[in-house]
């Protein structure tokens, strides 16, 4: 990725959404971990081969979410008066 591409992506940050992510160790391969997000993505091969729909890791995270809700689900990226950015909860 070039710096220009990274800058172009960063310019879209207001549309980004925070999610919980988990680094889950492989059950069969030592020193291998998968990144699984609370919105249903996994970096493992089975997830890709299965059409990016589910795998054992995403199912495990769904089980966890049933017990421990995502504490970041309502956060929004907001531009502050000093032109910096921060994740915050919208006023209710
Ligand atoms: Zn997986």
PDB file of the backbone (N, CA, C, O) and the ligand in Angstrom, with CONECT records:
HET     ZN  A 101       1
ATOM      1  N   UNK A   1       0.853  -1.186   0.000  1.00  0.00           N
ATOM      2  CA  UNK A   1       0.000   0.000   0.000  1.00  0.00           C
ATOM      3  C   UNK A   1       0.888   1.235   0.000  1.00  0.00           C
ATOM      4  O   UNK A   1       1.870   1.315   0.738  1.00  0.00           O
ATOM      5  N   UNK A   2       0.530   2.179  -0.828  1.00  0.00           N
ATOM      6  CA  UNK A   2       1.296   3.417  -0.885  1.00  0.00           C
ATOM      7  C   UNK A   2       0.788   4.396   0.166  1.00  0.00           C
ATOM      8  O   UNK A   2      -0.299   4.227   0.718  1.00  0.00           O
ATOM      9  N   UNK A   3       1.581   5.408   0.431  1.00  0.00           N
ATOM     10  CA  UNK A   3       1.159   6.432   1.371  1.00  0.00           C
ATOM     11  C   UNK A   3      -0.070   7.163   0.838  1.00  0.00           C
ATOM     12  O   UNK A   3      -0.976   7.489   1.606  1.00  0.00           O
ATOM     13  N   UNK A   4      -0.112   7.427  -0.479  1.00  0.00           N
ATOM     14  CA  UNK A   4      -1.277   8.092  -1.056  1.00  0.00           C
ATOM     15  C   UNK A   4      -2.542   7.266  -0.852  1.00  0.00           C
ATOM     16  O   UNK A   4      -3.597   7.809  -0.527  1.00  0.00           O
ATOM     17  N   UNK A   5      -2.435   5.965  -1.041  1.00  0.00           N
ATOM     18  CA  UNK A   5      -3.607   5.100  -0.837  1.00  0.00           C
ATOM     19  C   UNK A   5      -4.026   5.111   0.623  1.00  0.00           C
ATOM     20  O   UNK A   5      -5.221   5.123   0.921  1.00  0.00           O
ATOM     21  N   UNK A   6      -3.069   5.106   1.533  1.00  0.00           N
ATOM     22  CA  UNK A   6      -3.386   5.144   2.958  1.00  0.00           C
ATOM     23  C   UNK A   6      -4.057   6.463   3.323  1.00  0.00           C
ATOM     24  O   UNK A   6      -5.005   6.483   4.108  1.00  0.00           O
ATOM     25  N   UNK A   7      -3.568   7.558   2.759  1.00  0.00           N
ATOM     26  CA  UNK A   7      -4.186   8.865   3.020  1.00  0.00           C
ATOM     27  C   UNK A   7      -5.621   8.911   2.489  1.00  0.00           C
ATOM     28  O   UNK A   7      -6.514   9.450   3.142  1.00  0.00           O
ATOM     29  N   UNK A   8      -5.833   8.341   1.300  1.00  0.00           N
ATOM     30  CA  UNK A   8      -7.179   8.319   0.729  1.00  0.00           C
ATOM     31  C   UNK A   8      -8.121   7.497   1.605  1.00  0.00           C
ATOM     32  O   UNK A   8      -9.274   7.873   1.815  1.00  0.00           O
ATOM     33  N   UNK A   9      -7.622   6.379   2.111  1.00  0.00           N
ATOM     34  CA  UNK A   9      -8.441   5.568   3.013  1.00  0.00           C
ATOM     35  C   UNK A   9      -8.731   6.312   4.300  1.00  0.00           C
ATOM     36  O   UNK A   9      -9.867   6.303   4.775  1.00  0.00           O
ATOM     37  N   UNK A  10      -7.720   6.961   4.876  1.00  0.00           N
ATOM     38  CA  UNK A  10      -7.901   7.693   6.132  1.00  0.00           C
ATOM     39  C   UNK A  10      -8.918   8.815   5.976  1.00  0.00           C
ATOM     40  O   UNK A  10      -9.601   9.171   6.936  1.00  0.00           O
ATOM     41  N   UNK A  11      -9.024   9.370   4.780  1.00  0.00           N
ATOM     42  CA  UNK A  11      -9.991  10.440   4.542  1.00  0.00           C
ATOM     43  C   UNK A  11     -11.430   9.936   4.656  1.00  0.00           C
ATOM     44  O   UNK A  11     -12.354  10.738   4.794  1.00  0.00           O
ATOM     45  N   UNK A  12     -11.629   8.628   4.601  1.00  0.00           N
ATOM     46  CA  UNK A  12     -12.972   8.064   4.724  1.00  0.00           C
ATOM     47  C   UNK A  12     -13.274   7.617   6.154  1.00  0.00           C
ATOM     48  O   UNK A  12     -14.261   6.919   6.385  1.00  0.00           O
ATOM     49  N   UNK A  13     -12.446   8.005   7.103  1.00  0.00           N
ATOM     50  CA  UNK A  13     -12.557   7.511   8.483  1.00  0.00           C
ATOM     51  C   UNK A  13     -13.915   7.790   9.111  1.00  0.00           C
ATOM     52  O   UNK A  13     -14.358   7.032   9.974  1.00  0.00           O
ATOM     53  N   UNK A  14     -14.584   8.862   8.696  1.00  0.00           N
ATOM     54  CA  UNK A  14     -15.888   9.168   9.288  1.00  0.00           C
ATOM     55  C   UNK A  14     -16.902   8.061   9.003  1.00  0.00           C
ATOM     56  O   UNK A  14     -17.878   7.913   9.738  1.00  0.00           O
ATOM     57  N   UNK A  15     -16.679   7.285   7.945  1.00  0.00           N
ATOM     58  CA  UNK A  15     -17.597   6.195   7.607  1.00  0.00           C
ATOM     59  C   UNK A  15     -17.188   4.880   8.253  1.00  0.00           C
ATOM     60  O   UNK A  15     -17.908   3.886   8.153  1.00  0.00           O
ATOM     61  N   UNK A  16     -16.052   4.870   8.906  1.00  0.00           N
ATOM     62  CA  UNK A  16     -15.599   3.641   9.559  1.00  0.00           C
ATOM     63  C   UNK A  16     -16.447   3.378  10.783  1.00  0.00           C
ATOM     64  O   UNK A  16     -17.040   4.293  11.354  1.00  0.00           O
ATOM     65  N   UNK A  17     -16.499   2.117  11.181  1.00  0.00           N
ATOM     66  CA  UNK A  17     -17.254   1.743  12.363  1.00  0.00           C
ATOM     67  C   UNK A  17     -16.375   0.876  13.247  1.00  0.00           C
ATOM     68  O   UNK A  17     -15.797  -0.102  12.774  1.00  0.00           O
ATOM     69  N   UNK A  18     -16.264   1.222  14.533  1.00  0.00           N
ATOM     70  CA  UNK A  18     -15.434   0.399  15.408  1.00  0.00           C
ATOM     71  C   UNK A  18     -16.129  -0.918  15.725  1.00  0.00           C
ATOM     72  O   UNK A  18     -17.346  -0.964  15.901  1.00  0.00           O
ATOM     73  N   UNK A  19     -15.360  -1.961  15.793  1.00  0.00           N
ATOM     74  CA  UNK A  19     -15.881  -3.263  16.209  1.00  0.00           C
ATOM     75  C   UNK A  19     -14.866  -3.890  17.156  1.00  0.00           C
ATOM     76  O   UNK A  19     -13.685  -3.540  17.147  1.00  0.00           O
ATOM     77  N   UNK A  20     -15.337  -4.799  17.951  1.00  0.00           N
ATOM     78  CA  UNK A  20     -14.415  -5.569  18.780  1.00  0.00           C
ATOM     79  C   UNK A  20     -13.667  -6.537  17.884  1.00  0.00           C
ATOM     80  O   UNK A  20     -14.222  -7.064  16.920  1.00  0.00           O
ATOM     81  N   UNK A  21     -12.416  -6.763  18.206  1.00  0.00           N
ATOM     82  CA  UNK A  21     -11.635  -7.762  17.481  1.00  0.00           C
ATOM     83  C   UNK A  21     -10.948  -8.677  18.490  1.00  0.00           C
ATOM     84  O   UNK A  21     -10.532  -8.251  19.568  1.00  0.00           O
ATOM     85  N   UNK A  22     -10.846  -9.918  18.113  1.00  0.00           N
ATOM     86  CA  UNK A  22     -10.237 -10.925  18.982  1.00  0.00           C
ATOM     87  C   UNK A  22      -9.119 -11.618  18.215  1.00  0.00           C
ATOM     88  O   UNK A  22      -9.251 -11.889  17.022  1.00  0.00           O
ATOM     89  N   UNK A  23      -8.032 -11.899  18.896  1.00  0.00           N
ATOM     90  CA  UNK A  23      -6.913 -12.644  18.314  1.00  0.00           C
ATOM     91  C   UNK A  23      -7.016 -14.052  18.881  1.00  0.00           C
ATOM     92  O   UNK A  23      -6.639 -14.300  20.026  1.00  0.00           O
ATOM     93  N   UNK A  24      -7.530 -14.970  18.072  1.00  0.00           N
ATOM     94  CA  UNK A  24      -7.846 -16.321  18.540  1.00  0.00           C
ATOM     95  C   UNK A  24      -6.771 -17.292  18.057  1.00  0.00           C
ATOM     96  O   UNK A  24      -6.483 -17.351  16.862  1.00  0.00           O
ATOM     97  N   UNK A  25      -6.176 -18.055  18.980  1.00  0.00           N
ATOM     98  CA  UNK A  25      -5.150 -19.001  18.566  1.00  0.00           C
ATOM     99  C   UNK A  25      -5.745 -20.177  17.791  1.00  0.00           C
ATOM    100  O   UNK A  25      -6.847 -20.639  18.087  1.00  0.00           O
ATOM    101  N   UNK A  26      -4.998 -20.649  16.800  1.00  0.00           N
ATOM    102  CA  UNK A  26      -5.382 -21.841  16.051  1.00  0.00           C
ATOM    103  C   UNK A  26      -5.394 -23.030  16.993  1.00  0.00           C
ATOM    104  O   UNK A  26      -4.555 -23.132  17.888  1.00  0.00           O
ATOM    105  N   UNK A  27      -6.357 -23.938  16.789  1.00  0.00           N
ATOM    106  CA  UNK A  27      -6.408 -25.147  17.608  1.00  0.00           C
ATOM    107  C   UNK A  27      -5.435 -26.190  17.100  1.00  0.00           C
ATOM    108  O   UNK A  27      -5.116 -27.137  17.819  1.00  0.00           O
ATOM    109  N   UNK A  28      -4.953 -26.035  15.869  1.00  0.00           N
ATOM    110  CA  UNK A  28      -4.122 -27.086  15.273  1.00  0.00           C
ATOM    111  C   UNK A  28      -2.712 -26.647  14.917  1.00  0.00           C
ATOM    112  O   UNK A  28      -1.836 -27.495  14.744  1.00  0.00           O
ATOM    113  N   UNK A  29      -2.467 -25.354  14.803  1.00  0.00           N
ATOM    114  CA  UNK A  29      -1.137 -24.888  14.380  1.00  0.00           C
ATOM    115  C   UNK A  29      -0.565 -23.931  15.419  1.00  0.00           C
ATOM    116  O   UNK A  29      -1.144 -22.885  15.713  1.00  0.00           O
ATOM    117  N   UNK A  30       0.585 -24.313  15.968  1.00  0.00           N
ATOM    118  CA  UNK A  30       1.231 -23.501  16.996  1.00  0.00           C
ATOM    119  C   UNK A  30       1.645 -22.153  16.416  1.00  0.00           C
ATOM    120  O   UNK A  30       2.011 -22.053  15.245  1.00  0.00           O
ATOM    121  N   UNK A  31       1.584 -21.141  17.232  1.00  0.00           N
ATOM    122  CA  UNK A  31       2.011 -19.782  16.876  1.00  0.00           C
ATOM    123  C   UNK A  31       1.193 -19.153  15.754  1.00  0.00           C
ATOM    124  O   UNK A  31       1.626 -18.157  15.175  1.00  0.00           O
ATOM    125  N   UNK A  32       0.029 -19.700  15.431  1.00  0.00           N
ATOM    126  CA  UNK A  32      -0.849 -19.107  14.428  1.00  0.00           C
ATOM    127  C   UNK A  32      -2.104 -18.591  15.127  1.00  0.00           C
ATOM    128  O   UNK A  32      -2.715 -19.298  15.928  1.00  0.00           O
ATOM    129  N   UNK A  33      -2.473 -17.370  14.819  1.00  0.00           N
ATOM    130  CA  UNK A  33      -3.668 -16.755  15.395  1.00  0.00           C
ATOM    131  C   UNK A  33      -4.515 -16.196  14.271  1.00  0.00           C
ATOM    132  O   UNK A  33      -4.001 -15.864  13.202  1.00  0.00           O
ATOM    133  N   UNK A  34      -5.802 -16.091  14.507  1.00  0.00           N
ATOM    134  CA  UNK A  34      -6.730 -15.496  13.547  1.00  0.00           C
ATOM    135  C   UNK A  34      -7.343 -14.255  14.165  1.00  0.00           C
ATOM    136  O   UNK A  34      -7.595 -14.207  15.369  1.00  0.00           O
ATOM    137  N   UNK A  35      -7.581 -13.250  13.332  1.00  0.00           N
ATOM    138  CA  UNK A  35      -8.266 -12.052  13.780  1.00  0.00           C
ATOM    139  C   UNK A  35      -9.744 -12.215  13.438  1.00  0.00           C
ATOM    140  O   UNK A  35     -10.113 -12.394  12.277  1.00  0.00           O
ATOM    141  N   UNK A  36     -10.569 -12.150  14.460  1.00  0.00           N
ATOM    142  CA  UNK A  36     -12.011 -12.328  14.306  1.00  0.00           C
ATOM    143  C   UNK A  36     -12.697 -11.084  14.862  1.00  0.00           C
ATOM    144  O   UNK A  36     -12.402 -10.655  15.977  1.00  0.00           O
ATOM    145  N   UNK A  37     -13.601 -10.513  14.092  1.00  0.00           N
ATOM    146  CA  UNK A  37     -14.282  -9.304  14.555  1.00  0.00           C
ATOM    147  C   UNK A  37     -15.707  -9.617  14.986  1.00  0.00           C
ATOM    148  O   UNK A  37     -16.299 -10.612  14.568  1.00  0.00           O
ATOM    149  N   UNK A  38     -16.240  -8.746  15.830  1.00  0.00           N
ATOM    150  CA  UNK A  38     -17.584  -8.959  16.361  1.00  0.00           C
ATOM    151  C   UNK A  38     -18.662  -8.825  15.279  1.00  0.00           C
ATOM    152  O   UNK A  38     -19.797  -9.250  15.491  1.00  0.00           O
ATOM    153  N   UNK A  39     -18.324  -8.243  14.124  1.00  0.00           N
ATOM    154  CA  UNK A  39     -19.318  -8.150  13.053  1.00  0.00           C
ATOM    155  C   UNK A  39     -19.191  -9.278  12.033  1.00  0.00           C
ATOM    156  O   UNK A  39     -19.764  -9.197  10.947  1.00  0.00           O
ATOM    157  N   UNK A  40     -18.438 -10.339  12.375  1.00  0.00           N
ATOM    158  CA  UNK A  40     -18.503 -11.559  11.586  1.00  0.00           C
ATOM    159  C   UNK A  40     -17.409 -11.790  10.565  1.00  0.00           C
ATOM    160  O   UNK A  40     -17.626 -12.526   9.601  1.00  0.00           O
ATOM    161  N   UNK A  41     -16.243 -11.191  10.738  1.00  0.00           N
ATOM    162  CA  UNK A  41     -15.124 -11.450   9.834  1.00  0.00           C
ATOM    163  C   UNK A  41     -14.088 -12.314  10.547  1.00  0.00           C
ATOM    164  O   UNK A  41     -13.880 -12.173  11.752  1.00  0.00           O
ATOM    165  N   UNK A  42     -13.442 -13.205   9.803  1.00  0.00           N
ATOM    166  CA  UNK A  42     -12.323 -13.977  10.340  1.00  0.00           C
ATOM    167  C   UNK A  42     -11.223 -14.041   9.283  1.00  0.00           C
ATOM    168  O   UNK A  42     -11.504 -14.100   8.086  1.00  0.00           O
ATOM    169  N   UNK A  43      -9.990 -14.029   9.727  1.00  0.00           N
ATOM    170  CA  UNK A  43      -8.856 -14.067   8.801  1.00  0.00           C
ATOM    171  C   UNK A  43      -8.423 -15.490   8.456  1.00  0.00           C
ATOM    172  O   UNK A  43      -7.416 -15.670   7.771  1.00  0.00           O
ATOM    173  N   UNK A  44      -9.158 -16.504   8.912  1.00  0.00           N
ATOM    174  CA  UNK A  44      -8.722 -17.882   8.648  1.00  0.00           C
ATOM    175  C   UNK A  44      -9.087 -18.315   7.223  1.00  0.00           C
ATOM    176  O   UNK A  44      -9.918 -17.698   6.557  1.00  0.00           O
ATOM    177  N   UNK A  45      -8.447 -19.379   6.790  1.00  0.00           N
ATOM    178  CA  UNK A  45      -8.664 -19.901   5.433  1.00  0.00           C
ATOM    179  C   UNK A  45     -10.066 -20.465   5.283  1.00  0.00           C
ATOM    180  O   UNK A  45     -10.692 -20.284   4.239  1.00  0.00           O
ATOM    181  N   UNK A  46     -10.573 -21.145   6.304  1.00  0.00           N
ATOM    182  CA  UNK A  46     -11.908 -21.749   6.206  1.00  0.00           C
ATOM    183  C   UNK A  46     -12.979 -20.694   5.966  1.00  0.00           C
ATOM    184  O   UNK A  46     -13.956 -20.947   5.261  1.00  0.00           O
ATOM    185  N   UNK A  47     -12.801 -19.522   6.546  1.00  0.00           N
ATOM    186  CA  UNK A  47     -13.767 -18.433   6.347  1.00  0.00           C
ATOM    187  C   UNK A  47     -13.776 -18.008   4.881  1.00  0.00           C
ATOM    188  O   UNK A  47     -14.841 -17.814   4.296  1.00  0.00           O
ATOM    189  N   UNK A  48     -12.588 -17.865   4.287  1.00  0.00           N
ATOM    190  CA  UNK A  48     -12.492 -17.461   2.878  1.00  0.00           C
ATOM    191  C   UNK A  48     -13.016 -18.563   1.967  1.00  0.00           C
ATOM    192  O   UNK A  48     -13.784 -18.290   1.045  1.00  0.00           O
ATOM    193  N   UNK A  49     -12.613 -19.799   2.216  1.00  0.00           N
ATOM    194  CA  UNK A  49     -13.043 -20.922   1.379  1.00  0.00           C
ATOM    195  C   UNK A  49     -14.562 -21.114   1.466  1.00  0.00           C
ATOM    196  O   UNK A  49     -15.201 -21.518   0.494  1.00  0.00           O
ATOM    197  N   UNK A  50     -15.123 -20.823   2.627  1.00  0.00           N
ATOM    198  CA  UNK A  50     -16.557 -20.985   2.826  1.00  0.00           C
ATOM    199  C   UNK A  50     -17.391 -19.819   2.311  1.00  0.00           C
ATOM    200  O   UNK A  50     -18.591 -19.750   2.577  1.00  0.00           O
ATOM    201  N   UNK A  51     -16.771 -18.909   1.581  1.00  0.00           N
ATOM    202  CA  UNK A  51     -17.533 -17.815   0.990  1.00  0.00           C
ATOM    203  C   UNK A  51     -17.684 -16.607   1.899  1.00  0.00           C
ATOM    204  O   UNK A  51     -18.592 -15.798   1.710  1.00  0.00           O
ATOM    205  N   UNK A  52     -16.812 -16.479   2.874  1.00  0.00           N
ATOM    206  CA  UNK A  52     -16.807 -15.324   3.784  1.00  0.00           C
ATOM    207  C   UNK A  52     -18.130 -15.192   4.539  1.00  0.00           C
ATOM    208  O   UNK A  52     -18.646 -14.090   4.722  1.00  0.00           O
ATOM    209  N   UNK A  53     -18.665 -16.318   4.968  1.00  0.00           N
ATOM    210  CA  UNK A  53     -19.930 -16.265   5.703  1.00  0.00           C
ATOM    211  C   UNK A  53     -19.757 -16.635   7.170  1.00  0.00           C
ATOM    212  O   UNK A  53     -20.263 -15.927   8.040  1.00  0.00           O
ATOM    213  N   UNK A  54     -19.060 -17.720   7.465  1.00  0.00           N
ATOM    214  CA  UNK A  54     -18.867 -18.121   8.858  1.00  0.00           C
ATOM    215  C   UNK A  54     -17.769 -19.173   8.944  1.00  0.00           C
ATOM    216  O   UNK A  54     -17.371 -19.775   7.948  1.00  0.00           O
ATOM    217  N   UNK A  55     -17.308 -19.367  10.142  1.00  0.00           N
ATOM    218  CA  UNK A  55     -16.328 -20.417  10.443  1.00  0.00           C
ATOM    219  C   UNK A  55     -16.445 -20.696  11.944  1.00  0.00           C
ATOM    220  O   UNK A  55     -17.235 -20.055  12.637  1.00  0.00           O
ATOM    221  N   UNK A  56     -15.666 -21.645  12.439  1.00  0.00           N
ATOM    222  CA  UNK A  56     -15.722 -21.963  13.865  1.00  0.00           C
ATOM    223  C   UNK A  56     -15.372 -20.748  14.721  1.00  0.00           C
ATOM    224  O   UNK A  56     -15.920 -20.570  15.809  1.00  0.00           O
ATOM    225  N   UNK A  57     -14.445 -19.902  14.218  1.00  0.00           N
ATOM    226  CA  UNK A  57     -14.009 -18.734  14.989  1.00  0.00           C
ATOM    227  C   UNK A  57     -15.121 -17.695  15.105  1.00  0.00           C
ATOM    228  O   UNK A  57     -15.358 -17.156  16.186  1.00  0.00           O
ATOM    229  N   UNK A  58     -15.811 -17.409  13.979  1.00  0.00           N
ATOM    230  CA  UNK A  58     -16.895 -16.421  14.047  1.00  0.00           C
ATOM    231  C   UNK A  58     -18.040 -16.962  14.897  1.00  0.00           C
ATOM    232  O   UNK A  58     -18.712 -16.202  15.594  1.00  0.00           O
ATOM    233  N   UNK A  59     -18.264 -18.278  14.841  1.00  0.00           N
ATOM    234  CA  UNK A  59     -19.313 -18.879  15.672  1.00  0.00           C
ATOM    235  C   UNK A  59     -18.961 -18.751  17.150  1.00  0.00           C
ATOM    236  O   UNK A  59     -19.832 -18.493  17.981  1.00  0.00           O
ATOM    237  N   UNK A  60     -17.683 -18.930  17.476  1.00  0.00           N
ATOM    238  CA  UNK A  60     -17.245 -18.799  18.870  1.00  0.00           C
ATOM    239  C   UNK A  60     -17.419 -17.362  19.351  1.00  0.00           C
ATOM    240  O   UNK A  60     -17.831 -17.136  20.488  1.00  0.00           O
ATOM    241  N   UNK A  61     -17.104 -16.382  18.488  1.00  0.00           N
ATOM    242  CA  UNK A  61     -17.273 -14.977  18.875  1.00  0.00           C
ATOM    243  C   UNK A  61     -18.756 -14.650  19.049  1.00  0.00           C
ATOM    244  O   UNK A  61     -19.117 -13.874  19.934  1.00  0.00           O
ATOM    245  N   UNK A  62     -19.617 -15.235  18.214  1.00  0.00           N
ATOM    246  CA  UNK A  62     -21.062 -15.018  18.385  1.00  0.00           C
ATOM    247  C   UNK A  62     -21.546 -15.577  19.713  1.00  0.00           C
ATOM    248  O   UNK A  62     -22.386 -14.976  20.383  1.00  0.00           O
ATOM    249  N   UNK A  63     -21.004 -16.738  20.089  1.00  0.00           N
ATOM    250  CA  UNK A  63     -21.365 -17.303  21.401  1.00  0.00           C
ATOM    251  C   UNK A  63     -20.930 -16.367  22.519  1.00  0.00           C
ATOM    252  O   UNK A  63     -21.670 -16.149  23.478  1.00  0.00           O
ATOM    253  N   UNK A  64     -19.726 -15.815  22.393  1.00  0.00           N
ATOM    254  CA  UNK A  64     -19.220 -14.880  23.400  1.00  0.00           C
ATOM    255  C   UNK A  64     -20.085 -13.623  23.453  1.00  0.00           C
ATOM    256  O   UNK A  64     -20.383 -13.118  24.535  1.00  0.00           O
ATOM    257  N   UNK A  65     -20.489 -13.116  22.284  1.00  0.00           N
ATOM    258  CA  UNK A  65     -21.287 -11.887  22.223  1.00  0.00           C
ATOM    259  C   UNK A  65     -22.641 -12.069  22.912  1.00  0.00           C
ATOM    260  O   UNK A  65     -23.221 -11.110  23.422  1.00  0.00           O
ATOM    261  N   UNK A  66     -23.132 -13.294  22.922  1.00  0.00           N
ATOM    262  CA  UNK A  66     -24.402 -13.540  23.588  1.00  0.00           C
ATOM    263  C   UNK A  66     -24.275 -13.359  25.088  1.00  0.00           C
ATOM    264  O   UNK A  66     -25.261 -13.086  25.774  1.00  0.00           O
ATOM    265  N   UNK A  67     -23.061 -13.510  25.598  1.00  0.00           N
ATOM    266  CA  UNK A  67     -22.817 -13.394  27.036  1.00  0.00           C
ATOM    267  C   UNK A  67     -22.255 -12.021  27.376  1.00  0.00           C
ATOM    268  O   UNK A  67     -22.625 -11.430  28.391  1.00  0.00           O
ATOM    269  N   UNK A  68     -21.349 -11.503  26.518  1.00  0.00           N
ATOM    270  CA  UNK A  68     -20.686 -10.222  26.760  1.00  0.00           C
ATOM    271  C   UNK A  68     -20.916  -9.328  25.538  1.00  0.00           C
ATOM    272  O   UNK A  68     -20.230  -9.492  24.529  1.00  0.00           O
ATOM    273  N   UNK A  69     -21.865  -8.387  25.604  1.00  0.00           N
ATOM    274  CA  UNK A  69     -22.151  -7.515  24.462  1.00  0.00           C
ATOM    275  C   UNK A  69     -20.954  -6.644  24.091  1.00  0.00           C
ATOM    276  O   UNK A  69     -20.113  -6.340  24.937  1.00  0.00           O
ATOM    277  N   UNK A  70     -20.882  -6.245  22.817  1.00  0.00           N
ATOM    278  CA  UNK A  70     -19.819  -5.381  22.312  1.00  0.00           C
ATOM    279  C   UNK A  70     -19.937  -3.998  22.960  1.00  0.00           C
ATOM    280  O   UNK A  70     -20.935  -3.311  22.740  1.00  0.00           O
ATOM    281  N   UNK A  71     -18.950  -3.572  23.749  1.00  0.00           N
ATOM    282  CA  UNK A  71     -19.042  -2.269  24.412  1.00  0.00           C
ATOM    283  C   UNK A  71     -18.805  -1.097  23.455  1.00  0.00           C
ATOM    284  O   UNK A  71     -18.966   0.062  23.839  1.00  0.00           O
ATOM    285  N   UNK A  72     -18.427  -1.395  22.220  1.00  0.00           N
ATOM    286  CA  UNK A  72     -18.123  -0.327  21.249  1.00  0.00           C
ATOM    287  C   UNK A  72     -19.207  -0.169  20.189  1.00  0.00           C
ATOM    288  O   UNK A  72     -19.051   0.651  19.284  1.00  0.00           O
ATOM    289  N   UNK A  73     -20.276  -0.910  20.268  1.00  0.00           N
ATOM    290  CA  UNK A  73     -21.242  -0.939  19.171  1.00  0.00           C
ATOM    291  C   UNK A  73     -21.906   0.408  18.902  1.00  0.00           C
ATOM    292  O   UNK A  73     -22.377   0.638  17.788  1.00  0.00           O
ATOM    293  N   UNK A  74     -21.957   1.298  19.880  1.00  0.00           N
ATOM    294  CA  UNK A  74     -22.643   2.576  19.668  1.00  0.00           C
ATOM    295  C   UNK A  74     -21.673   3.748  19.487  1.00  0.00           C
ATOM    296  O   UNK A  74     -22.101   4.902  19.494  1.00  0.00           O
ATOM    297  N   UNK A  75     -20.391   3.474  19.328  1.00  0.00           N
ATOM    298  CA  UNK A  75     -19.419   4.562  19.167  1.00  0.00           C
ATOM    299  C   UNK A  75     -19.466   5.142  17.762  1.00  0.00           C
ATOM    300  O   UNK A  75     -19.712   4.427  16.790  1.00  0.00           O
ATOM    301  N   UNK A  76     -19.229   6.447  17.667  1.00  0.00           N
ATOM    302  CA  UNK A  76     -19.148   7.134  16.377  1.00  0.00           C
ATOM    303  C   UNK A  76     -17.868   7.942  16.343  1.00  0.00           C
ATOM    304  O   UNK A  76     -17.439   8.490  17.359  1.00  0.00           O
ATOM    305  N   UNK A  77     -17.251   8.014  15.150  1.00  0.00           N
ATOM    306  CA  UNK A  77     -16.048   8.821  14.976  1.00  0.00           C
ATOM    307  C   UNK A  77     -16.481  10.269  14.775  1.00  0.00           C
ATOM    308  O   UNK A  77     -17.264  10.573  13.876  1.00  0.00           O
ATOM    309  N   UNK A  78     -15.968  11.151  15.612  1.00  0.00           N
ATOM    310  CA  UNK A  78     -16.392  12.548  15.607  1.00  0.00           C
ATOM    311  C   UNK A  78     -15.171  13.454  15.468  1.00  0.00           C
ATOM    312  O   UNK A  78     -14.135  13.225  16.091  1.00  0.00           O
ATOM    313  N   UNK A  79     -15.314  14.488  14.638  1.00  0.00           N
ATOM    314  CA  UNK A  79     -14.245  15.489  14.513  1.00  0.00           C
ATOM    315  C   UNK A  79     -14.430  16.509  15.626  1.00  0.00           C
ATOM    316  O   UNK A  79     -15.513  17.072  15.787  1.00  0.00           O
ATOM    317  N   UNK A  80     -13.370  16.744  16.392  1.00  0.00           N
ATOM    318  CA  UNK A  80     -13.416  17.654  17.528  1.00  0.00           C
ATOM    319  C   UNK A  80     -13.107  19.085  17.073  1.00  0.00           C
ATOM    320  O   UNK A  80     -12.559  19.286  15.989  1.00  0.00           O
ATOM    321  N   UNK A  81     -13.456  20.079  17.898  1.00  0.00           N
ATOM    322  CA  UNK A  81     -13.212  21.485  17.535  1.00  0.00           C
ATOM    323  C   UNK A  81     -11.754  21.782  17.181  1.00  0.00           C
ATOM    324  O   UNK A  81     -11.489  22.688  16.391  1.00  0.00           O
ATOM    325  N   UNK A  82     -10.811  21.039  17.750  1.00  0.00           N
ATOM    326  CA  UNK A  82      -9.398  21.287  17.432  1.00  0.00           C
ATOM    327  C   UNK A  82      -8.947  20.525  16.190  1.00  0.00           C
ATOM    328  O   UNK A  82      -7.750  20.428  15.920  1.00  0.00           O
ATOM    329  N   UNK A  83      -9.912  19.980  15.426  1.00  0.00           N
ATOM    330  CA  UNK A  83      -9.668  19.261  14.172  1.00  0.00           C
ATOM    331  C   UNK A  83      -9.100  17.854  14.370  1.00  0.00           C
ATOM    332  O   UNK A  83      -8.711  17.207  13.398  1.00  0.00           O
ATOM    333  N   UNK A  84      -9.047  17.378  15.597  1.00  0.00           N
ATOM    334  CA  UNK A  84      -8.636  15.995  15.820  1.00  0.00           C
ATOM    335  C   UNK A  84      -9.887  15.109  15.769  1.00  0.00           C
ATOM    336  O   UNK A  84     -11.009  15.610  15.690  1.00  0.00           O
ATOM    337  N   UNK A  85      -9.683  13.803  15.816  1.00  0.00           N
ATOM    338  CA  UNK A  85     -10.785  12.839  15.744  1.00  0.00           C
ATOM    339  C   UNK A  85     -10.844  12.030  17.025  1.00  0.00           C
ATOM    340  O   UNK A  85      -9.819  11.760  17.650  1.00  0.00           O
ATOM    341  N   UNK A  86     -12.052  11.647  17.409  1.00  0.00           N
ATOM    342  CA  UNK A  86     -12.211  10.810  18.597  1.00  0.00           C
ATOM    343  C   UNK A  86     -13.453   9.945  18.440  1.00  0.00           C
ATOM    344  O   UNK A  86     -14.450  10.364  17.852  1.00  0.00           O
ATOM    345  N   UNK A  87     -13.375   8.731  18.975  1.00  0.00           N
ATOM    346  CA  UNK A  87     -14.553   7.872  19.051  1.00  0.00           C
ATOM    347  C   UNK A  87     -15.351   8.310  20.263  1.00  0.00           C
ATOM    348  O   UNK A  87     -14.791   8.459  21.349  1.00  0.00           O
ATOM    349  N   UNK A  88     -16.646   8.519  20.100  1.00  0.00           N
ATOM    350  CA  UNK A  88     -17.471   8.941  21.230  1.00  0.00           C
ATOM    351  C   UNK A  88     -18.880   8.370  21.072  1.00  0.00           C
ATOM    352  O   UNK A  88     -19.275   7.902  20.004  1.00  0.00           O
ATOM    353  N   UNK A  89     -19.608   8.428  22.165  1.00  0.00           N
ATOM    354  CA  UNK A  89     -20.997   7.965  22.137  1.00  0.00           C
ATOM    355  C   UNK A  89     -21.896   9.155  21.823  1.00  0.00           C
ATOM    356  O   UNK A  89     -21.742  10.214  22.430  1.00  0.00           O
ATOM    357  N   UNK A  90     -22.832   9.002  20.885  1.00  0.00           N
ATOM    358  CA  UNK A  90     -23.736  10.114  20.569  1.00  0.00           C
ATOM    359  C   UNK A  90     -24.625  10.453  21.761  1.00  0.00           C
ATOM    360  O   UNK A  90     -24.974   9.585  22.561  1.00  0.00           O
ATOM    361  N   UNK A  91     -24.988  11.742  21.864  1.00  0.00           N
ATOM    362  CA  UNK A  91     -25.883  12.162  22.954  1.00  0.00           C
ATOM    363  C   UNK A  91     -27.249  11.524  22.737  1.00  0.00           C
ATOM    364  O   UNK A  91     -27.707  11.378  21.604  1.00  0.00           O
ATOM    365  N   UNK A  92     -27.871  11.158  23.803  1.00  0.00           N
ATOM    366  CA  UNK A  92     -29.206  10.533  23.698  1.00  0.00           C
ATOM    367  C   UNK A  92     -30.274  11.461  24.183  1.00  0.00           C
ATOM    368  O   UNK A  92     -31.453  11.106  24.168  1.00  0.00           O
TER     369      UNK A  92
HETATM  370 ZN    ZN A 101     -12.088 -18.555  11.223  1.00  0.00          ZN
END
